[in-house]
């Protein structure tokens, strides 16, 4: 099957201040903005990471002095064609409210080995669909500038055109009709493992219009901690849920004293220490990609069907399972959703939360030797530490006091909120979350992030 960019409808990719300001006004204008950002991110990642001739792009465009590229029309370059095809499918799913996530993966052409991946997750606020937004347009603008700047500074030499291919995966919202497939994508449910997967993760920012939220991440061996440390979370925050009446304020702590907080630390058994990430083989479960033509590959993923399979036990390795049946996890919280990944203990064979056991990234766990805290702890494992880890993880990915707090008893919830205040993540008189403080707390409380300069497993 052959195609060219000329036969695919792909609206303007140029962004200006007025378009950004309008994004907070209505659901439809917000969606229009997210479409532009999606197209811009897709194209500029391709431009930054693959050696495509300069004459395929229009240069020197900028948004508030941050440069970006747009494509020239009727290009015959296979990566620009891929950009059109992927973008058409992704935007169709976004337009219909079905898009949950899309991943762009650069693979080595000869071996199909993954080299880098870029993931963008979407959340929708349908409750406010017919209402005027309440977000600050300056925060939306700052978030967009941050994302563009991170993409502009992606590290490493560009991959030669002849050595790599692109893959694109789509994940759907749970209510997506099983008959739906976006243009240029085909369904695939066969799973395969990928060895030597990415251990360095680069946050690319969060854009929140009040109607939509977009969260970006890059993954690759080339994302070294030194570079990632310069890419701090952007200042976009969301309103927090109402809190219970305050307990007496915890003592204010300095940076040095936070480093020595024994009440937040439990002794981790030696058996839980992991090897150097650079020497470990890491596996993830991924869908097999289907070939659309000899040059470009696509696949799409039915999140709901895979979730059902994992619950039924057909795919026991898939982490996306609900936690109602957990019996051995230290947290003792039964109603966490599939956001919190599970791993089977090699000793008791029971599923437990990777987060509760000290792992921010479940793929950093050696499945053959992993022993859960319940089995390995000499004394009773620290349940409050597990709860703190769950809240830190949920806050990072939900950008607010997460829904996981609903599982806590009232006294537990107060204690957890006090800990967040002690870490400087939240303040009693502010609705904002301090992204840097959150990141510092995460790196101190997870085994796989110890001695890290930035968030990476």
Secondary structure, DSSP 8 states (H G I E B T S, - for coil): ----GGGS--------HHHHHHTTT-HHHHHHHHHHHHHHHHHHHHHHHB---GGGEEEEEEETTEEEEEE-TT---HHHHHHHHHHHHHHHHHHTT-EEEEEEEEEETTT--EEEEEEEEEEE-GGGTTS-----HHHHHHHHHHHHHHHHT--S--B-GGGEEEEEEEEE-TT--TT---TT--B---EEEESS----EEEEEEEE-SSEEEEEEEEETT--HHHHTT----S------------S------HHHHHT-GGG-----GGG----GGG----EEEE--EESSSS-EEEEE-HHHHHHHHHHTTTTT-S----TT--S-TT------TTS-EEE-TTT--EEETTTTT-SSGGGS-TTT---HHHH-SS---HHHHHHHHHHHHHHHHSSS-GGGGGS-HHHHHHHHHHHHHTTSS-TT-----HHHHHHHHHHH-GGGTT-SSS--
